[in-house]
Amino acid sequence: MISGPELRSVVDDIKRVAEGDYDNTSDEAGSDSTQNTFGGRAYDIDRLHADDARDKVFVAILKALVARHNRPSSPKELATCIMKHEFTMLG
């Protein structure tokens, strides 16, 4: 089980990605100049379950989706984003 402080750390890290600490451009999709913020979001990252936060690949997928502004993405695009920003090791 993940502890409370570890869960908070994961949630804060995902929020940092959303605040634009990472370059969110993709080689395949071109440049996207919009800013991603948590204002008016339809999801609530603060409610991330501890069991989900423990899975590093799942958290990396969440970070990639946030970095890509939740645009529809192929698995290859998500994997490229995860490796580019070093969210976790894949493979």
MIDOSE-1310 file (N, C-alpha, C; in nm, 2 decimals, decimal comma, always signed):
residues 91
misg	+0,09/-0,12/+0,00/+0,00/+0,00/+0,00/+0,09/+0,12/+0,00; +0,05/+0,22/-0,07/+0,12/+0,35/-0,08/+0,08/+0,44/+0,04; +0,18/+0,51/+0,10/+0,15/+0,60/+0,21/+0,09/+0,73/+0,16; +0,03/+0,80/+0,26/-0,03/+0,93/+0,23/+0,06/+1,03/+0,17
pelr	+0,18/+1,05/+0,22/+0,28/+1,14/+0,16/+0,33/+1,10/+0,02; +0,34/+0,97/+0,00/+0,38/+0,92/-0,13/+0,27/+0,95/-0,23; +0,14/+0,93/-0,19/+0,03/+0,96/-0,28/+0,02/+1,11/-0,31; +0,04/+1,19/-0,21/+0,04/+1,34/-0,24/+0,16/+1,37/-0,33
svvd	+0,27/+1,31/-0,32/+0,38/+1,34/-0,41/+0,35/+1,30/-0,55; +0,28/+1,19/-0,57/+0,24/+1,15/-0,71/+0,15/+1,25/-0,77; +0,05/+1,29/-0,69/-0,05/+1,39/-0,73/+0,01/+1,52/-0,77; +0,10/+1,57/-0,68/+0,17/+1,69/-0,70/+0,25/+1,69/-0,83
dikr	+0,32/+1,57/-0,86/+0,40/+1,56/-0,98/+0,31/+1,56/-1,10; +0,19/+1,50/-1,10/+0,10/+1,51/-1,21/+0,05/+1,66/-1,23; +0,03/+1,73/-1,13/-0,01/+1,87/-1,14/+0,10/+1,95/-1,20; +0,23/+1,92/-1,16/+0,34/+2,00/-1,22/+0,34/+1,98/-1,37
vaeg	+0,32/+1,86/-1,42/+0,31/+1,83/-1,56/+0,20/+1,92/-1,62; +0,09/+1,93/-1,56/-0,03/+2,00/-1,61/+0,00/+2,15/-1,61; +0,08/+2,20/-1,52/+0,11/+2,34/-1,51/+0,21/+2,38/-1,62; +0,26/+2,29/-1,70/+0,35/+2,32/-1,81/+0,49/+2,31/-1,78
dydn	+0,54/+2,24/-1,68/+0,68/+2,22/-1,66/+0,75/+2,14/-1,77; +0,66/+2,07/-1,85/+0,72/+1,99/-1,96/+0,68/+2,04/-2,09; +0,76/+2,03/-2,19/+0,73/+2,07/-2,33/+0,62/+1,97/-2,38; +0,51/+2,02/-2,42/+0,40/+1,93/-2,46/+0,39/+1,91/-2,61
tsde	+0,49/+1,94/-2,68/+0,48/+1,92/-2,83/+0,51/+1,77/-2,86; +0,46/+1,73/-2,97/+0,49/+1,60/-3,02/+0,54/+1,60/-3,16; +0,64/+1,52/-3,19/+0,70/+1,52/-3,32/+0,60/+1,48/-3,43; +0,50/+1,40/-3,40/+0,40/+1,35/-3,49/+0,29/+1,45/-3,51
agsd	+0,25/+1,52/-3,40/+0,13/+1,60/-3,40/+0,16/+1,75/-3,42; +0,29/+1,79/-3,42/+0,32/+1,93/-3,44/+0,32/+2,00/-3,31; +0,32/+2,13/-3,32/+0,33/+2,21/-3,20/+0,19/+2,25/-3,15; +0,17/+2,25/-3,03/+0,04/+2,30/-2,97/+0,07/+2,41/-2,87
stqn	+0,02/+2,53/-2,90/+0,06/+2,65/-2,83/-0,04/+2,68/-2,71; -0,14/+2,59/-2,69/-0,23/+2,62/-2,58/-0,17/+2,58/-2,45; -0,21/+2,65/-2,34/-0,16/+2,62/-2,21/-0,26/+2,52/-2,14; -0,20/+2,42/-2,07/-0,29/+2,33/-2,00/-0,29/+2,37/-1,85
tfgg	-0,41/+2,40/-1,80/-0,42/+2,43/-1,66/-0,53/+2,34/-1,60; -0,54/+2,34/-1,47/-0,63/+2,25/-1,40/-0,77/+2,33/-1,38; -0,78/+2,45/-1,43/-0,90/+2,53/-1,41/-1,01/+2,47/-1,50; -1,12/+2,44/-1,45/-1,24/+2,40/-1,52/-1,22/+2,25/-1,58
rayd	-1,14/+2,17/-1,51/-1,12/+2,04/-1,56/-1,23/+1,95/-1,53; -1,25/+1,85/-1,61/-1,36/+1,75/-1,59/-1,32/+1,63/-1,51; -1,19/+1,63/-1,47/-1,14/+1,52/-1,38/-1,08/+1,58/-1,26; -1,07/+1,50/-1,16/-1,02/+1,55/-1,03/-0,90/+1,46/-0,99
idrl	-0,78/+1,51/-1,02/-0,66/+1,43/-0,99/-0,64/+1,41/-0,84; -0,70/+1,49/-0,76/-0,68/+1,48/-0,61/-0,75/+1,35/-0,56; -0,84/+1,29/-0,64/-0,91/+1,17/-0,60/-0,84/+1,05/-0,65; -0,72/+1,05/-0,70/-0,64/+0,94/-0,74/-0,63/+0,84/-0,63
hadd	-0,67/+0,71/-0,66/-0,67/+0,61/-0,56/-0,53/+0,56/-0,53; -0,50/+0,53/-0,41/-0,37/+0,49/-0,37/-0,32/+0,37/-0,45; -0,40/+0,27/-0,48/-0,36/+0,16/-0,56/-0,32/+0,20/-0,70; -0,39/+0,30/-0,76/-0,36/+0,35/-0,89/-0,23/+0,43/-0,89
ardk	-0,20/+0,50/-0,78/-0,08/+0,58/-0,77/+0,04/+0,49/-0,75; +0,02/+0,37/-0,71/+0,14/+0,28/-0,69/+0,19/+0,23/-0,82; +0,10/+0,23/-0,92/+0,14/+0,17/-1,06/+0,21/+0,28/-1,14; +0,34/+0,27/-1,15/+0,42/+0,37/-1,22/+0,39/+0,39/-1,37
vfva	+0,35/+0,28/-1,44/+0,31/+0,29/-1,58/+0,18/+0,37/-1,59; +0,08/+0,33/-1,50/-0,04/+0,40/-1,51/-0,03/+0,55/-1,48; +0,06/+0,59/-1,38/+0,08/+0,73/-1,35/+0,15/+0,80/-1,47; +0,24/+0,72/-1,54/+0,31/+0,78/-1,65/+0,21/+0,81/-1,77
ilka	+0,11/+0,72/-1,78/+0,01/+0,74/-1,88/-0,07/+0,86/-1,85; -0,11/+0,88/-1,72/-0,18/+1,00/-1,68/-0,10/+1,12/-1,71; +0,03/+1,12/-1,68/+0,11/+1,24/-1,71/+0,12/+1,27/-1,86; +0,13/+1,16/-1,94/+0,14/+1,18/-2,08/+0,01/+1,24/-2,14
lvar	-0,11/+1,19/-2,08/-0,24/+1,25/-2,13/-0,25/+1,39/-2,09; -0,20/+1,43/-1,97/-0,21/+1,56/-1,92/-0,12/+1,65/-2,01; +0,00/+1,60/-2,04/+0,10/+1,68/-2,12/+0,05/+1,70/-2,26; -0,03/+1,60/-2,31/-0,09/+1,61/-2,44/-0,23/+1,68/-2,44
hnrp	-0,27/+1,74/-2,33/-0,40/+1,81/-2,32/-0,52/+1,71/-2,34; -0,50/+1,59/-2,30/-0,60/+1,48/-2,31/-0,66/+1,47/-2,45; -0,57/+1,50/-2,55/-0,61/+1,47/-2,69/-0,61/+1,32/-2,72; -0,70/+1,28/-2,81/-0,70/+1,14/-2,85/-0,56/+1,10/-2,90
sspk	-0,50/+1,00/-2,84/-0,37/+0,96/-2,88/-0,36/+0,81/-2,89; -0,27/+0,77/-2,99/-0,25/+0,63/-3,01/-0,15/+0,58/-2,89; -0,15/+0,45/-2,87/-0,05/+0,40/-2,77/+0,09/+0,44/-2,81; +0,12/+0,44/-2,94/+0,26/+0,48/-2,98/+0,29/+0,63/-2,94
elat	+0,19/+0,71/-2,96/+0,21/+0,85/-2,92/+0,23/+0,87/-2,77; +0,15/+0,80/-2,69/+0,16/+0,80/-2,55/+0,30/+0,75/-2,51; +0,34/+0,64/-2,57/+0,47/+0,58/-2,53/+0,59/+0,68/-2,57; +0,57/+0,74/-2,68/+0,68/+0,84/-2,72/+0,68/+0,95/-2,62
cimk	+0,57/+1,00/-2,58/+0,56/+1,11/-2,48/+0,62/+1,07/-2,35; +0,59/+0,95/-2,31/+0,64/+0,90/-2,18/+0,79/+0,89/-2,18; +0,85/+0,84/-2,29/+0,99/+0,82/-2,30/+1,06/+0,96/-2,32; +1,00/+1,05/-2,40/+1,06/+1,18/-2,43/+1,08/+1,26/-2,30
heft	+0,98/+1,25/-2,21/+0,98/+1,33/-2,09/+1,03/+1,25/-1,97; +1,07/+1,12/-1,99/+1,12/+1,03/-1,89/+1,03/+1,02/-1,77; +0,90/+1,00/-1,80/+0,80/+0,98/-1,69/+0,83/+0,85/-1,62; +0,87/+0,74/-1,69/+0,90/+0,61/-1,64/+0,97/+0,54/-1,75
mlg	+1,03/+0,42/-1,71/+1,10/+0,34/-1,80/+0,99/+0,24/-1,86; +0,99/+0,23/-1,99/+0,90/+0,13/-2,06/+0,98/+0,02/-2,12; +0,92/-0,10/-2,13/+0,98/-0,21/-2,20/+1,06/-0,29/-2,11
